[in-house]
Amino acid sequence: MWVDPPITLSSLPREPGVYRMLDSGRKVLYVGKARNLRKRVSSYFRQRPASSRTVAMVKQIRDIAFSITPSEAEALVLEHNLIKQLKPRYNVLMKDSKTYPYILLSDEAYPKLTMYRGNRSQTGEYFGPFPNAGAVHQTLHIMQSIFQLRDCENAVFSNRSRPCMQHQIGRCSAPCCDIVSQAEYRLQVDDVRQFLKGRDNDLVKTWQEQMQQASDRLCFEQATILRDRIRALRTVLAGSENSTLPDNADGIALIRHTGAVLACIGVRRAGRNLGTHNIRVDQADDADDLEILQSLFIERYQHESPPAEVVLNTDDANIKELDRLFAIIKPGKKTALLSPKRGPRLQWLQEITYSGEQIIASRKQENQQPAFAALADLFALDAVPELIAAVDNAHLGGTQMVAAITYAGWQGAEKASYHRYKLDGIAGQLIEGDDYGAMRAVLERFFRAIREDAVPCPDLMLIDGGRGQLAIALQCAHDAGLHELKLAGVAKGDARRVGEETLWPGWLESGAAGIGRPLKPGRHSPALLLIARVRDEAHRFAGAYMRKRKKQSMFTSALDGIDGIGAARRTTLLKYFGGIEGVKKAGRKQLMQVPGISEKLAEKIFLALHR
């Protein structure tokens, strides 16, 4: 139990435990653990602490409370729990309250695949942890197209009388309607289990044997299905990471920046790189790496199963202390802690670090001139651009067509110059879903605004798309007389991942459009990462406008805007004809039969709905 202060340092026991530093208002300043409470707490007052954070804390200490624990292991757990509960001002705080997501293969007659967070109380097999929900959704998307396991709720599964859309598009084998037997479905589940455990080669070999057997039996339809599965799986495996890296590992890099520390955790499971998970560490400006890593290890591995290896960018002395911590929080669990000096593990850590640095750079409004200079080198520009613009179109199945143009400068996004455009409904100019027509429609208006000095003229403009969209943009620039404007097409790769884009430079020279050779600078190019950030911001801005218009359209009617039709007459018309489609099908005489609708008003309604 807690000892009531005030106490003297000499009264502290020489046993393991947890101590709390309290200020004059009895507020907890700091929570710490110790093998020897008296020795550890006394060290704060024997000499001036080296850390400015600790000096500031010691000046505010008025009382000390402590708790004795049977062992250092229990002190570690108690300290971690108290820090999360009390959030003391001078403790290192992990800004990551979410539990890590897993993939759950449920234990049922017909198992399903779902993402799962929280205490693993549901029966089934858990695979993970994954760094973020996006990595889980991407993996589930791949697996549903290859293995065709169900993902529906049990209530839906039990009450279906015919296959759903997932079956029709080849993403579920429809066990709900007995299209596949329970025995066949169990084989699909076994294949999923092998995939999630990283036994890809065994799985491909089994499918190849089954395909040959089906072919020998002249069951060519079954052989074709297996062939397509093998192709799909090999496509996934073709993008797998360096096989010289461990199959199951975490790579942890600490990146210090103004006011905080970013902990970047790269995750590999079953031989695949699942991406990175980033945790902001507050109040850690002058905390050493060991203190941060100890807090991170308890936060991440106390309740989660650690991988076979953890790779860190820290010194060997810290590795020994973290090994000791692992022995306490995970007794009997063999996890190798490594600090590589060369080779693929070091390269992996460098990639994780670089990814974190780019995240920090994208979130901070700091001078990004070096990235702009790299962009100038990439495109062989005469001068470093100071202002970049990006255009992106968006639509919902050909409707709600919109476009957005965003700007970025050396100090980050220039949101005051953002513009958005409504493109659908342009009479005689645009067909629903026509991407080329949409690009022409927005750029003609945008370039006209540049000529009229209504919007700033960028030094470089990014066009979302490949050669086709770029050719449209060059023609529009030529027609507007903007011969000095530099344009570049940004074509996404097949997997639509950052770093796999192809860039098409296009310049206007002597009034003629010219498209240069494609460039693929790769994901480590600072110029491409800058382009991706600006492009993604345009995509975000366009998507937000499209969703806003879609939401507004849900509460509007084709009758709105007709002179003489208010809320009451609109309701009367809709009730009389049973909805807007009935009103559209009605003739002039039928409209006149509605109470309150005159011959003149019926004519207006008919013309408005049939224009």
C-alpha positions as CSV (number, residue, x, y, z in Angstrom):
1,M,0.0,0.0,0.0
2,W,1.1,3.6,-0.5
3,V,3.0,5.3,2.4
4,D,1.6,8.6,3.4
5,P,4.0,11.6,3.1
6,P,5.7,13.6,4.3
7,I,8.6,11.2,4.5
8,T,12.4,11.6,4.7
9,L,14.9,10.0,2.3
10,S,16.4,7.9,5.1
11,S,13.0,6.3,5.8
12,L,12.7,4.9,2.3
13,P,13.2,1.1,2.1
14,R,15.9,-0.6,0.2
15,E,13.5,-2.7,-1.7
16,P,12.1,-2.7,-5.3
17,G,9.1,-0.6,-5.9
18,V,7.5,2.5,-7.6
19,Y,7.8,6.1,-6.4
20,R,5.7,9.2,-7.2
21,M,7.1,12.7,-7.0
22,L,4.4,15.2,-5.8
23,D,4.2,19.0,-6.0
24,S,2.8,21.4,-3.4
25,G,-0.8,20.7,-4.7
26,R,-0.3,16.9,-4.3
27,K,-0.3,16.6,-8.1
28,V,1.9,13.8,-9.5
29,L,5.0,15.2,-11.3
30,Y,6.8,11.9,-12.1
31,V,6.4,8.2,-11.7
32,G,9.5,6.0,-11.6
33,K,10.6,2.4,-10.7
34,A,13.6,1.3,-8.8
35,R,15.3,-1.9,-7.7
36,N,16.3,0.0,-4.5
37,L,13.9,2.8,-3.7
38,R,16.2,4.6,-1.2
39,K,19.2,4.6,-3.5
40,R,17.2,5.7,-6.6
41,V,15.2,8.5,-5.0
42,S,18.2,9.9,-3.1
43,S,20.1,10.2,-6.4
44,Y,17.8,13.1,-7.4
45,F,19.0,15.2,-4.5
46,R,22.7,14.3,-4.1
47,Q,23.9,16.3,-7.1
48,R,22.5,18.5,-9.8
49,P,20.8,16.3,-12.5
50,A,22.3,16.4,-16.0
51,S,18.9,16.8,-17.6
52,S,17.1,20.2,-17.6
53,R,13.8,18.4,-17.5
54,T,14.9,16.6,-14.2
55,V,16.2,19.9,-12.8
56,A,12.8,21.6,-13.4
57,M,11.0,18.6,-11.8
58,V,13.2,18.5,-8.7
59,K,12.6,22.2,-8.0
60,Q,8.8,21.4,-7.7
61,I,9.0,18.3,-5.5
62,R,7.4,18.7,-2.1
63,D,6.6,15.1,-1.2
64,I,7.3,11.6,-2.2
65,A,5.0,8.6,-2.1
66,F,6.1,5.0,-2.9
67,S,4.8,1.5,-3.2
68,I,6.8,-1.6,-2.4
69,T,6.5,-4.5,-4.9
70,P,7.7,-8.1,-4.6
71,S,10.0,-7.8,-7.6
72,E,11.3,-5.4,-10.2
73,A,9.1,-7.1,-12.8
74,E,6.0,-6.0,-10.9
75,A,7.5,-2.5,-10.4
76,L,7.8,-2.2,-14.2
77,V,4.2,-3.2,-14.8
78,L,2.9,-0.9,-12.0
79,E,5.0,2.0,-13.2
80,H,3.6,1.6,-16.7
81,N,0.0,1.4,-15.6
82,L,0.3,4.5,-13.3
83,I,1.9,6.5,-16.1
84,K,-1.0,5.7,-18.4
85,Q,-3.5,6.5,-15.7
86,L,-2.0,9.6,-14.2
87,K,-0.1,11.1,-17.3
88,P,2.5,12.9,-15.1
89,R,4.0,16.0,-16.5
90,Y,7.6,14.8,-16.5
91,N,7.2,11.3,-17.7
92,V,7.7,10.2,-21.3
93,L,4.2,9.8,-22.8
94,M,3.4,7.6,-25.8
95,K,0.7,9.3,-27.8
96,D,-0.9,6.1,-29.1
97,S,-3.9,4.8,-27.2
98,K,-5.1,2.4,-29.9
99,T,-4.6,-1.3,-29.7
100,Y,-2.8,-2.9,-32.6
101,P,-5.1,-4.5,-35.3
102,Y,-5.0,-8.2,-36.0
103,I,-6.6,-10.4,-38.7
104,L,-9.0,-12.9,-37.0
105,L,-9.8,-16.2,-38.6
106,S,-12.9,-17.1,-36.6
107,D,-13.5,-20.6,-35.2
108,E,-16.8,-21.5,-36.8
109,A,-18.3,-24.1,-39.2
110,Y,-17.6,-21.6,-42.0
111,P,-14.8,-19.3,-40.7
112,K,-14.6,-15.7,-41.8
113,L,-11.8,-13.2,-42.0
114,T,-12.1,-9.9,-40.2
115,M,-10.0,-7.1,-38.7
116,Y,-9.9,-7.3,-34.9
117,R,-8.8,-4.9,-32.1
118,G,-8.9,-5.2,-28.4
119,N,-8.5,-8.1,-26.0
120,R,-8.3,-11.3,-27.9
121,S,-11.4,-12.9,-26.3
122,Q,-13.1,-14.2,-29.4
123,T,-12.3,-17.8,-30.4
124,G,-10.2,-18.2,-33.5
125,E,-6.7,-17.7,-34.8
126,Y,-5.1,-14.2,-34.6
127,F,-2.4,-13.1,-37.1
128,G,-0.4,-9.9,-36.6
129,P,-0.1,-7.4,-35.1
130,F,-0.3,-5.1,-38.1
131,P,1.1,-1.6,-37.9
132,N,-2.2,0.1,-38.9
133,A,-5.7,-0.6,-40.1
134,G,-4.7,0.2,-43.7
135,A,-2.2,-2.7,-43.8
136,V,-5.0,-5.0,-42.5
137,H,-7.5,-3.8,-45.1
138,Q,-5.0,-4.2,-47.9
139,T,-4.1,-7.7,-46.8
140,L,-7.8,-8.7,-46.5
141,H,-8.5,-7.2,-49.9
142,I,-5.8,-9.4,-51.5
143,M,-6.9,-12.5,-49.6
144,Q,-10.6,-12.2,-50.5
145,S,-9.8,-12.0,-54.2
146,I,-7.5,-15.0,-54.0
147,F,-9.0,-17.3,-51.4
148,Q,-12.7,-16.2,-51.5
149,L,-13.5,-16.5,-47.8
150,R,-16.6,-14.8,-46.5
151,D,-16.5,-11.6,-44.5
152,C,-20.2,-11.1,-43.8
153,E,-21.8,-11.0,-40.4
154,N,-23.3,-14.2,-39.1
155,A,-26.8,-12.9,-39.1
156,V,-26.5,-12.1,-42.8
157,F,-24.7,-15.4,-43.6
158,S,-27.5,-17.5,-41.9
159,N,-30.4,-15.8,-43.7
160,R,-29.2,-15.5,-47.3
161,S,-31.3,-17.3,-50.0
162,R,-29.1,-16.3,-53.0
163,P,-25.4,-15.3,-53.4
164,C,-24.5,-11.7,-52.7
165,M,-22.5,-9.3,-54.8
166,Q,-19.2,-10.5,-53.3
167,H,-19.7,-13.9,-55.0
168,Q,-20.7,-12.3,-58.3
169,I,-17.4,-10.3,-58.4
170,G,-15.4,-13.4,-57.5
171,R,-14.5,-12.5,-53.9
172,C,-16.5,-15.1,-52.0
173,S,-17.3,-18.8,-52.8
174,A,-20.8,-18.4,-51.3
175,P,-21.0,-21.1,-48.7
176,C,-24.2,-19.5,-47.4
177,C,-26.0,-20.9,-50.5
178,D,-24.2,-24.3,-50.6
179,I,-22.4,-23.4,-53.8
180,V,-19.3,-24.7,-52.1
181,S,-19.4,-27.6,-49.7
182,Q,-18.1,-27.4,-46.1
183,A,-15.2,-29.7,-46.9
184,E,-14.2,-27.6,-49.9
185,Y,-14.5,-24.4,-47.8
186,R,-12.3,-25.9,-45.1
187,L,-9.6,-26.4,-47.8
188,Q,-9.9,-22.7,-48.6
189,V,-9.4,-21.9,-44.9
190,D,-6.3,-24.1,-44.8
191,D,-4.9,-22.2,-47.8
192,V,-5.5,-18.9,-46.0
193,R,-3.8,-20.2,-42.9
194,Q,-0.7,-21.2,-44.9
195,F,-0.7,-17.7,-46.6
196,L,-0.9,-15.9,-43.2
197,K,1.9,-18.0,-41.8
198,G,4.2,-17.2,-44.7
199,R,4.2,-20.7,-46.4
200,D,3.6,-19.2,-49.8
201,N,5.9,-21.6,-51.7
202,D,4.2,-24.6,-50.2
203,L,0.8,-23.2,-51.2
204,V,1.9,-22.5,-54.8
205,K,3.4,-26.0,-55.1
206,T,0.1,-27.5,-53.8
207,W,-2.0,-25.5,-56.3
208,Q,0.3,-26.5,-59.2
209,E,-0.1,-30.1,-58.4
210,Q,-3.9,-29.7,-58.1
211,M,-4.0,-27.8,-61.4
212,Q,-2.1,-30.6,-63.1
213,Q,-4.4,-33.2,-61.7
214,A,-7.5,-31.2,-62.8
215,S,-6.0,-30.9,-66.3
216,D,-5.3,-34.6,-66.5
217,R,-8.9,-35.3,-65.6
218,L,-10.0,-32.8,-68.3
219,C,-11.5,-30.6,-65.6
220,F,-10.3,-27.5,-67.4
221,E,-12.6,-25.1,-65.6
222,Q,-11.1,-26.1,-62.2
223,A,-7.6,-26.0,-63.7
224,T,-8.3,-22.4,-65.0
225,I,-9.4,-21.3,-61.5
226,L,-6.2,-22.7,-59.9
227,R,-4.1,-21.1,-62.7
228,D,-5.6,-17.7,-62.0
229,R,-5.0,-18.2,-58.2
230,I,-1.4,-19.0,-58.8
231,R,-0.9,-15.9,-61.0
232,A,-2.6,-13.7,-58.5
233,L,-0.5,-15.0,-55.6
234,R,2.7,-14.7,-57.6
235,T,1.8,-11.1,-58.4
236,V,1.5,-10.5,-54.6
237,L,4.8,-12.3,-53.9
238,A,6.6,-10.4,-56.7
239,G,6.2,-7.3,-54.5
240,S,7.4,-9.0,-51.4
241,E,10.5,-7.5,-49.7
242,N,14.1,-8.6,-49.5
243,S,14.3,-12.3,-48.5
244,T,17.6,-11.6,-46.6
245,L,15.6,-9.9,-43.9
246,P,14.0,-11.9,-41.1
247,D,10.5,-13.2,-41.6
248,N,9.2,-11.9,-38.3
249,A,10.8,-8.7,-37.0
250,D,10.2,-5.2,-35.8
251,G,12.5,-2.3,-36.8
252,I,12.5,0.6,-34.4
253,A,14.0,4.0,-35.2
254,L,13.8,7.1,-32.9
255,I,13.7,10.4,-34.7
256,R,14.1,13.6,-32.6
257,H,12.5,16.8,-33.7
258,T,11.4,20.0,-32.2
259,G,9.3,19.4,-29.1
260,A,9.0,15.6,-29.3
261,V,10.4,12.3,-30.5
262,L,8.8,10.2,-33.2
263,A,9.1,6.4,-32.8
264,C,8.9,4.7,-36.2
265,I,8.2,0.9,-36.0
266,G,8.6,-1.1,-39.2
267,V,6.8,-4.4,-39.1
268,R,7.6,-7.6,-41.0
269,R,5.4,-10.7,-40.5
270,A,5.4,-14.0,-42.4
271,G,8.1,-12.7,-44.7
272,R,6.2,-9.6,-45.8
273,N,6.8,-5.9,-45.1
274,L,3.5,-4.6,-43.6
275,G,4.6,-0.9,-43.4
276,T,5.4,1.3,-40.5
277,H,3.6,2.4,-37.4
278,N,4.4,5.9,-36.0
279,I,4.1,6.9,-32.3
280,R,4.6,10.4,-31.1
281,V,6.5,10.6,-27.8
282,D,5.8,13.7,-25.9
283,Q,7.9,15.2,-23.0
284,A,11.0,13.4,-24.3
285,D,13.1,16.4,-25.5
286,D,15.9,15.6,-23.0
287,A,15.0,12.0,-22.2
288,D,17.7,9.5,-23.3
289,D,17.0,6.8,-25.9
290,L,17.0,4.1,-23.2
291,E,14.1,5.7,-21.2
292,I,12.1,6.1,-24.4
293,L,12.8,2.6,-25.6
294,Q,11.9,1.1,-22.3
295,S,8.5,2.9,-22.3
296,L,8.0,1.8,-25.9
297,F,8.8,-1.8,-25.2
298,I,6.4,-2.1,-22.3
299,E,3.7,-0.3,-24.3
300,R,4.1,-2.5,-27.3
301,Y,5.1,-5.9,-26.0
302,Q,3.6,-6.2,-22.5
303,H,0.3,-7.5,-24.0
304,E,1.4,-8.4,-27.6
305,S,3.5,-11.3,-28.8
306,P,7.0,-10.0,-29.8
307,P,8.6,-11.1,-33.1
308,A,11.7,-13.2,-33.4
309,E,13.9,-10.1,-33.9
310,V,13.7,-6.4,-32.9
311,V,16.2,-4.3,-34.8
312,L,17.1,-0.9,-33.3
313,N,19.2,2.2,-34.1
314,T,20.8,2.4,-30.6
315,D,24.1,1.4,-28.9
316,D,25.0,-1.9,-27.4
317,A,24.7,-0.7,-23.8
318,N,21.0,0.0,-24.4
319,I,20.6,-3.3,-26.1
320,K,21.8,-5.1,-22.8
321,E,19.3,-3.1,-20.7
322,L,16.5,-3.8,-23.1
323,D,17.4,-7.5,-23.0
324,R,17.0,-7.4,-19.3
325,L,13.7,-5.7,-19.6
326,F,12.5,-8.3,-22.1
327,A,13.4,-11.1,-19.6
328,I,11.2,-9.4,-17.0
329,I,8.1,-8.6,-19.1
330,K,8.3,-11.7,-21.4
331,P,10.0,-14.4,-19.4
332,G,10.9,-17.4,-21.5
333,K,10.2,-15.6,-24.7
334,K,13.3,-15.6,-27.0
335,T,13.5,-12.4,-29.0
336,A,16.9,-11.3,-30.4
337,L,17.6,-7.5,-30.0
338,L,20.1,-6.3,-32.6
339,S,21.8,-3.0,-33.5
340,P,23.1,-3.6,-37.0
341,K,26.2,-1.8,-38.3
342,R,25.9,-3.0,-41.9
343,G,23.9,-5.2,-44.2
344,P,20.2,-5.5,-45.1
345,R,19.0,-4.9,-41.5
346,L,20.8,-1.6,-41.4
347,Q,19.3,-0.7,-44.8
348,W,15.8,-1.5,-43.5
349,L,16.3,0.7,-40.5
350,Q,17.5,3.5,-42.8
351,E,14.3,3.1,-44.9
352,I,12.2,3.3,-41.7
353,T,14.1,6.4,-40.5
354,Y,13.7,8.1,-43.9
355,S,10.0,7.4,-43.9
356,G,9.6,9.0,-40.5
357,E,11.6,12.0,-41.5
358,Q,9.3,12.5,-44.5
359,I,6.3,12.4,-42.2
360,I,7.8,15.0,-39.9
361,A,8.7,17.2,-42.9
362,S,5.2,16.9,-44.4
363,R,3.5,17.9,-41.1
364,K,5.7,20.8,-40.1
365,Q,5.4,24.1,-41.8
366,E,9.1,24.4,-42.3
367,N,11.3,25.4,-45.3
368,Q,11.0,22.7,-47.9
369,Q,13.3,24.3,-50.3
370,P,15.7,21.3,-50.5
371,A,12.8,19.1,-51.8
372,F,12.0,21.9,-54.4
373,A,15.6,22.0,-55.4
374,A,15.6,18.2,-55.9
375,L,12.5,18.7,-58.1
376,A,14.4,21.2,-60.2
377,D,17.2,18.7,-60.6
378,L,14.8,15.9,-61.5
379,F,13.2,17.9,-64.3
380,A,16.3,19.8,-65.3
381,L,14.6,23.2,-64.7
382,D,16.5,26.4,-65.0
383,A,15.4,27.6,-61.6
384,V,14.1,26.1,-58.4
385,P,10.3,26.4,-58.4
386,E,8.8,28.4,-55.6
387,L,5.1,27.5,-56.2
388,I,3.6,24.2,-57.3
389,A,0.0,23.5,-58.3
390,A,-1.8,20.2,-58.7
391,V,-5.1,19.4,-60.4
392,D,-7.3,16.3,-59.7
393,N,-10.7,15.3,-60.9
394,A,-13.2,13.2,-58.9
395,H,-16.6,11.7,-59.5
396,L,-19.0,9.1,-58.3
397,G,-19.7,6.6,-61.1
398,G,-19.7,9.5,-63.6
399,T,-21.9,11.8,-61.5
400,Q,-21.0,14.6,-59.1
401,M,-18.0,15.5,-61.3
402,V,-15.7,18.0,-59.6
403,A,-12.1,19.1,-59.8
404,A,-9.7,20.7,-57.3
405,I,-6.5,22.7,-57.7
406,T,-4.2,23.0,-54.7
407,Y,-0.9,24.9,-54.2
408,A,2.3,24.3,-52.3
409,G,5.3,26.5,-51.6
410,W,8.5,26.3,-49.6
411,Q,6.6,26.8,-46.4
412,G,4.0,24.1,-47.1
413,A,0.4,24.2,-48.4
414,E,-0.9,27.6,-49.7
415,K,-4.5,26.9,-48.8
416,A,-5.6,30.5,-49.5
417,S,-5.1,29.8,-53.2
418,Y,-7.0,26.5,-53.3
419,H,-9.9,26.3,-55.9
420,R,-12.6,23.8,-56.6
421,Y,-14.8,23.4,-59.6
422,K,-18.2,21.8,-60.3
423,L,-18.0,20.1,-63.7
424,D,-21.2,18.1,-64.2
425,G,-24.0,19.7,-66.0
426,I,-21.9,21.7,-68.4
427,A,-24.2,21.7,-71.4
428,G,-22.6,20.4,-74.6
429,Q,-19.1,20.2,-73.1
430,L,-18.9,17.2,-70.8
431,I,-20.2,13.6,-70.8
432,E,-20.6,12.0,-67.4
433,G,-17.4,10.1,-66.5
434,D,-15.3,11.6,-69.3
435,D,-12.0,12.1,-67.5
436,Y,-10.3,13.8,-70.6
437,G,-13.3,16.1,-71.0
438,A,-13.2,16.9,-67.3
439,M,-9.5,17.8,-67.4
440,R,-10.1,20.0,-70.4
441,A,-13.1,21.7,-68.7
442,V,-11.3,22.6,-65.5
443,L,-8.0,23.6,-67.1
444,E,-9.6,26.0,-69.6
445,R,-11.3,27.8,-66.7
446,F,-8.1,27.7,-64.6
447,F,-5.8,29.0,-67.3
448,R,-8.3,31.7,-68.2
449,A,-8.2,32.8,-64.5
450,I,-4.4,32.9,-64.6
451,R,-4.5,35.1,-67.7
452,E,-6.9,37.4,-65.8
453,D,-4.6,37.4,-62.7
454,A,-7.4,36.0,-60.6
455,V,-5.2,33.1,-59.4
456,P,-1.4,32.8,-59.0
457,C,0.5,31.2,-61.8
458,P,2.6,28.2,-60.6
459,D,6.1,27.5,-61.6
460,L,5.2,23.9,-62.1
461,M,1.8,22.2,-62.5
462,L,1.2,18.6,-61.7
463,I,-1.5,16.8,-63.8
464,D,-3.0,13.7,-62.3
465,G,-2.7,11.1,-65.0
466,G,-0.4,9.9,-67.8
467,R,0.3,11.0,-71.4
468,G,-3.3,11.4,-72.3
469,Q,-4.2,13.8,-69.5
470,L,-0.9,15.7,-70.0
471,A,-1.6,16.1,-73.7
472,I,-4.9,17.7,-72.9
473,A,-3.2,20.0,-70.4
474,L,-0.5,21.1,-72.9
475,Q,-3.2,21.9,-75.5
476,C,-5.1,24.0,-73.0
477,A,-2.0,25.9,-72.0
478,H,-1.1,26.5,-75.6
479,D,-4.6,27.8,-76.4
480,A,-4.4,30.1,-73.3
481,G,-1.0,31.4,-74.4
482,L,0.8,30.2,-71.3
483,H,3.9,29.0,-73.2
484,E,6.3,29.3,-70.2
485,L,4.2,27.1,-67.9
486,K,5.8,23.8,-67.0
487,L,3.5,20.8,-66.7
488,A,4.1,17.3,-65.6
489,G,1.9,14.2,-65.6
490,V,1.9,12.0,-62.5
491,A,0.8,8.4,-63.4
492,K,0.1,6.0,-60.5
493,G,1.7,2.6,-60.6
494,D,-0.4,-0.6,-60.8
495,A,-0.4,-1.0,-57.0
496,R,-1.1,2.7,-56.6
497,R,1.7,3.0,-54.0
498,V,3.8,6.1,-53.3
499,G,7.1,5.7,-54.9
500,E,5.9,3.7,-58.0
501,E,4.7,6.7,-60.0
502,T,5.8,7.5,-63.5
503,L,6.4,11.2,-64.2
504,W,5.9,12.6,-67.7
505,P,7.5,16.0,-68.2
506,G,5.8,18.2,-70.8
507,W,6.9,21.6,-71.9
508,L,5.7,24.1,-74.5
509,E,8.6,25.1,-76.8
510,S,8.1,27.6,-79.6
511,G,4.4,27.2,-79.2
512,A,4.4,23.4,-79.8
513,A,3.7,20.8,-77.2
514,G,6.4,18.3,-76.4
515,I,6.3,15.3,-73.9
516,G,9.6,14.1,-72.6
517,R,10.7,10.6,-71.7
518,P,9.1,9.1,-68.6
519,L,10.9,9.3,-65.3
520,K,10.7,6.8,-62.4
521,P,12.8,8.3,-59.6
522,G,11.6,5.7,-57.0
523,R,10.3,6.0,-53.5
524,H,13.6,7.3,-52.0
525,S,13.5,10.4,-54.2
526,P,12.7,13.6,-52.2
527,A,11.4,15.2,-55.4
528,L,8.9,12.3,-55.9
529,L,7.8,12.4,-52.3
530,L,7.1,16.1,-52.6
531,I,5.1,15.5,-55.7
532,A,3.1,12.7,-54.0
533,R,2.3,15.0,-51.1
534,V,1.0,17.8,-53.3
535,R,-0.9,15.3,-55.6
536,D,-2.5,13.6,-52.5
537,E,-3.6,17.0,-51.1
538,A,-5.3,17.7,-54.4
539,H,-7.0,14.3,-54.3
540,R,-8.1,14.9,-50.7
541,F,-9.5,18.4,-51.5
542,A,-11.4,17.1,-54.6
543,G,-12.8,14.1,-52.8
544,A,-14.0,16.2,-49.9
545,Y,-15.9,18.5,-52.3
546,M,-17.4,15.5,-54.2
547,R,-18.7,14.0,-50.9
548,K,-20.1,17.3,-49.9
549,R,-22.1,17.7,-53.1
550,K,-23.3,14.1,-52.9
551,K,-24.6,14.7,-49.3
552,Q,-26.3,17.9,-50.5
553,S,-27.9,16.1,-53.4
554,M,-29.5,13.6,-51.0
555,F,-31.7,16.5,-49.7
556,T,-32.5,18.2,-53.0
557,S,-35.0,17.4,-55.7
558,A,-35.2,18.0,-59.5
559,L,-38.2,20.2,-58.7
560,D,-36.0,22.6,-56.7
561,G,-35.3,25.8,-58.5
562,I,-38.5,25.8,-60.6
563,D,-40.2,29.2,-60.2
564,G,-43.6,28.7,-58.4
565,I,-42.6,25.4,-56.7
566,G,-42.1,25.7,-53.0
567,A,-41.9,23.0,-50.3
568,A,-45.7,22.5,-50.1
569,R,-46.3,22.1,-53.9
570,R,-43.2,19.9,-54.2
571,T,-44.5,17.6,-51.4
572,T,-48.0,17.5,-53.1
573,L,-46.4,16.5,-56.5
574,L,-44.3,13.8,-55.0
575,K,-47.1,12.3,-53.1
576,Y,-49.5,12.4,-56.0
577,F,-47.2,10.6,-58.4
578,G,-45.4,8.5,-55.9
579,G,-41.9,10.1,-56.3
580,I,-39.8,12.1,-58.6
581,E,-39.8,9.4,-61.4
582,G,-43.6,9.5,-61.5
583,V,-43.5,13.3,-61.9
584,K,-40.9,13.0,-64.7
585,K,-43.2,10.6,-66.6
586,A,-46.3,12.7,-66.2
587,G,-47.6,14.8,-69.2
588,R,-48.8,18.3,-69.0
589,K,-52.4,17.3,-68.6
590,Q,-51.6,14.9,-65.8
591,L,-49.6,17.6,-64.0
592,M,-52.6,20.0,-64.2
593,Q,-54.7,17.4,-62.3
594,V,-52.6,17.9,-59.2
595,P,-54.3,20.3,-56.8
596,G,-52.6,23.8,-56.9
597,I,-50.9,23.2,-60.3
598,S,-52.2,25.6,-63.1
599,E,-51.7,25.1,-66.8
600,K,-48.9,27.7,-66.8
601,L,-47.1,26.0,-63.9
602,A,-47.6,22.5,-65.4
603,E,-45.8,23.8,-68.5
604,K,-42.9,25.1,-66.5
605,I,-42.6,21.8,-64.6
606,F,-42.7,19.8,-67.8
607,L,-40.1,21.9,-69.6
608,A,-37.8,21.9,-66.5
609,L,-37.9,18.1,-66.2
610,H,-37.5,17.4,-69.9
611,R,-35.0,20.0,-70.9
